[in-house]
Amino acid sequence: MLKLENVDAKYASFKALDGVSMDIEPGELVVLLGSNGAGKTTLFNTISGLLKPAAGRIHVNGRDMTGSKPSALVQAGVVQCAEGRKLFPDMSVLKNLMLGGYVHRRDRAGMKNTLEHVLAMFPILDEKKNEAAGSLSGGQQQMVALGRALMGRPKLLLLDEPSLGLAPLVVKQVFETIKTINAEGTTVLLAEQNAYAALKIATRAYVIENGRLVMQGDRDEMLGNEAIRKAYIGA
């Protein structure tokens, strides 16, 4: 599904990613753990084409997509749901959702089917589809952000801190939704501060520090690792 080979990324002279190599198989739900500033968002932006890698290769489904435009990566099935939701607050919920499917706009029947699926997954958005996205609660706005990403028909969904700033009950709902999305066949790479909740639904995990992947393992291995528990779970 996704293969990174020794990927570097820079902001001017600052190396934000250093030799990152990663393999994600179809159908996996993989968690990326790391503190603020460790390089999680930079890695996501590099995978999704928002930031061009300074070195290394990025392959999607066996195709070399290194340096491709974001629109080409969306066409290839890589869709990012950004940290902080990044909605258009004055636009309606429906228009926000439809923007997520922009690259598929000529496929009207497909867009209609995808929208119906998204609104079935988030019934409250159907009720509020004509309201301004900025008028919704934080949890509902996160639903819009997830729904907008799903409108891109992802094969690989990059979720950057989807539970950030949400109440515990809403966080639980968000993780249940992510689990459902994965169970329906979408491969997920999830960056998340709530490490315990993320690992509970994950297949595997990577740990990133200072732009480098320093550890990887399956869910149980990571949950049982004392260093991981102290650093990211608080136990």
C-alpha positions in Angstrom: 0.0 0.0 0.0 2.6 2.5 1.1 6.4 2.2 1.1 8.8 5.0 2.2 12.5 4.5 1.5 15.0 6.8 3.4 12.8 9.9 3.1 14.2 13.2 4.2 12.3 16.5 4.4 13.5 20.0 5.1 12.3 23.4 6.0 15.0 25.6 4.6 18.2 24.2 6.2 16.4 22.4 9.0 16.0 18.6 8.4 12.6 17.7 9.7 12.7 14.1 8.5 15.8 12.0 8.5 16.0 8.7 6.6 12.4 7.6 7.3 11.6 4.1 6.0 8.1 2.7 6.5 5.9 -0.1 5.0 2.2 -0.2 5.5 0.2 -3.1 4.1 -3.3 -2.9 2.7 -6.0 -3.1 5.4 -3.7 -2.2 8.3 -4.4 0.4 10.9 -1.0 1.8 11.9 -0.4 4.3 14.7 2.4 6.9 14.5 3.4 7.9 18.0 5.6 10.9 18.9 5.7 14.1 20.9 4.8 17.5 19.6 7.5 18.6 17.1 8.7 15.0 16.5 7.8 15.1 12.8 4.4 13.5 12.6 2.7 16.2 10.6 5.7 16.8 8.4 5.7 13.1 7.6 2.0 13.2 6.7 2.5 16.3 4.6 5.4 14.7 2.7 3.4 11.5 2.1 0.4 13.5 0.8 2.5 15.8 -1.5 2.1 19.0 0.5 5.9 19.0 1.1 8.3 17.6 -1.4 10.9 15.2 0.0 14.5 16.3 -0.1 15.7 12.7 -0.5 14.3 9.2 -0.7 11.3 7.6 -2.5 7.6 7.3 -1.8 5.7 4.4 -3.4 1.9 4.0 -3.4 0.6 0.6 -4.5 3.9 -0.1 -6.2 3.9 3.2 -8.1 6.7 5.7 -7.5 4.8 8.9 -6.4 7.9 10.8 -5.1 7.3 14.5 -5.6 3.8 14.1 -7.0 1.2 16.8 -6.6 -1.4 16.4 -3.8 -4.2 16.0 -6.4 -2.3 13.1 -8.0 -1.9 11.5 -4.7 -5.6 11.8 -3.9 -6.3 10.3 -7.3 -4.0 7.4 -6.3 -6.0 7.0 -3.1 -3.9 8.9 -0.5 -6.1 11.4 1.5 -5.1 13.4 4.5 -7.4 14.6 7.3 -5.4 17.4 8.8 -4.8 18.3 12.4 -7.2 21.0 13.7 -9.9 20.0 11.1 -9.1 22.9 8.7 -12.7 23.4 7.7 -14.2 26.4 5.8 -16.2 27.7 8.7 -18.6 30.0 6.8 -19.4 27.4 4.2 -22.1 24.8 4.7 -21.4 21.3 5.9 -22.5 20.0 2.5 -20.1 22.3 0.6 -17.2 21.3 2.9 -18.0 17.6 2.3 -18.3 18.1 -1.5 -14.9 19.8 -1.6 -13.3 16.6 -0.4 -14.4 14.9 -3.5 -13.2 17.6 -5.9 -10.9 15.3 -7.9 -13.8 13.0 -8.5 -16.3 15.8 -9.5 -16.9 14.4 -13.0 -18.1 11.2 -11.6 -21.5 12.5 -10.4 -23.0 9.1 -9.7 -20.0 8.1 -7.7 -20.0 11.4 -5.8 -23.7 10.9 -4.9 -23.1 7.4 -3.6 -20.1 8.4 -1.6 -22.0 11.4 0.0 -24.9 9.0 0.9 -22.4 6.7 2.6 -20.8 9.5 4.5 -24.1 10.9 5.7 -25.2 7.4 6.7 -22.0 7.2 8.8 -22.6 10.6 10.4 -26.4 11.1 10.5 -26.1 14.4 12.5 -24.3 15.9 9.4 -27.4 15.1 7.2 -29.5 17.0 9.7 -27.1 20.0 9.6 -25.8 19.8 6.0 -27.1 23.3 5.2 -25.7 24.9 8.3 -22.3 26.7 8.5 -19.6 24.3 9.4 -18.2 26.8 11.9 -21.5 26.7 13.9 -21.1 23.0 14.8 -19.7 21.6 18.0 -16.0 20.4 18.0 -17.1 16.8 17.7 -19.4 17.5 14.8 -16.7 19.5 13.1 -14.4 16.5 13.4 -17.1 14.4 11.8 -17.2 16.9 8.9 -13.4 16.7 8.6 -13.5 12.9 8.5 -16.4 12.9 6.1 -14.7 15.3 3.8 -11.6 13.0 3.7 -13.9 10.0 2.9 -15.3 12.0 0.0 -11.9 11.6 -1.6 -12.4 7.8 -1.6 -9.2 7.0 0.2 -7.4 3.7 -0.1 -4.9 5.1 2.5 -6.3 7.6 5.0 -3.9 9.8 6.9 -5.4 11.0 10.2 -3.5 13.7 12.1 -4.6 14.0 15.7 -8.3 13.5 15.2 -9.2 13.5 18.9 -7.4 16.8 19.7 -9.5 19.1 21.9 -12.5 16.8 22.0 -14.4 15.6 25.1 -13.8 12.0 26.2 -17.2 10.7 25.1 -16.6 12.3 21.6 -13.1 10.8 21.5 -14.6 7.4 22.0 -17.0 7.9 19.2 -14.2 9.2 16.9 -12.1 6.1 17.5 -15.1 3.8 17.0 -15.6 5.6 13.6 -11.9 5.1 12.7 -12.2 1.4 13.5 -15.3 1.2 11.3 -13.6 3.0 8.4 -10.7 0.6 8.6 -13.0 -2.5 8.9 -14.7 -1.3 5.6 -11.3 -1.7 3.9 -9.6 1.6 4.1 -5.9 1.5 5.2 -5.3 4.0 8.0 -2.2 5.8 9.3 -3.1 7.5 12.5 -1.0 10.1 14.4 -2.5 10.5 17.8 -1.7 11.9 21.2 -4.1 9.6 22.9 -1.7 6.7 22.5 -3.6 4.1 24.6 -6.9 4.5 22.7 -5.0 4.5 19.4 -3.0 1.4 20.1 -6.1 -0.5 21.2 -7.5 -0.3 17.7 -4.2 -0.5 15.8 -2.5 -3.3 14.0 1.0 -1.9 14.5 2.8 1.3 15.6 5.8 3.3 14.8 7.5 5.8 17.1 9.1 9.0 15.7 11.6 11.2 17.5 13.4 14.2 16.1 12.4 13.2 12.5 13.5 9.6 12.8 11.6 6.4 13.3 13.2 4.9 16.4 10.9 2.0 17.2 8.2 -0.2 15.6 6.1 -3.2 16.8 2.7 -4.7 16.9 0.0 -3.5 19.1 0.5 -5.8 22.0 4.3 -5.3 21.9 3.9 -1.6 22.1 1.2 -1.7 24.8 3.5 -3.9 26.9 6.7 -1.8 26.3 7.6 0.0 29.5 9.3 2.9 27.7 6.3 3.4 25.5 3.9 3.3 28.4 5.9 5.9 30.4 6.5 8.2 27.4 3.0 8.1 25.7 0.5 6.4 28.0 1.5 7.7 31.4 1.7 4.4 33.2 
